[in-house]
Structures are given as structure tokens and as C-alpha cells.
């Protein structure tokens, strides 16, 4: 739960973020964002800043 809060409270500030959903059992984070305002790289940077690495499962790069 602590990790989930850390992710949600930091990543929501990436410009264009519309929603963030986390699944603890699956260890996944689903982010819906406006691709005119943000890129996958923006999210990679933010996750890296808070100590996480991301892997795009679909709809990314």
C-alpha cells in the first residue's frame, strides 16, 4: 500500500495524466494520459525518480 501511494502521489503530477490504477496482486500500474501532453519517457523519468522502473505492456512507444 505504501508503494501504491508513493506512485499515485508522484506520478499524478506528470502533465496530461488522466487516471492511474494500480493492481497489487498483478504488480501493475495502468496510466491513462493525453499523449499530446506527455510521453512514455515522461513517465519513465518520474518512476525512475521515485525508485521504480517501468515496462510498457501495451499502447506505448
HELIX and SHEET records of a PDB file:
HELIX    1   1 UNK A    2  UNK A   11  1                                  10    
HELIX    2   2 UNK A   40  UNK A   49  1                                  10    
SHEET    1   A 2 UNK A  17  UNK A  23  0                                        
SHEET    2   A 2 UNK A  28  UNK A  33 -1                                        
END                                                                             
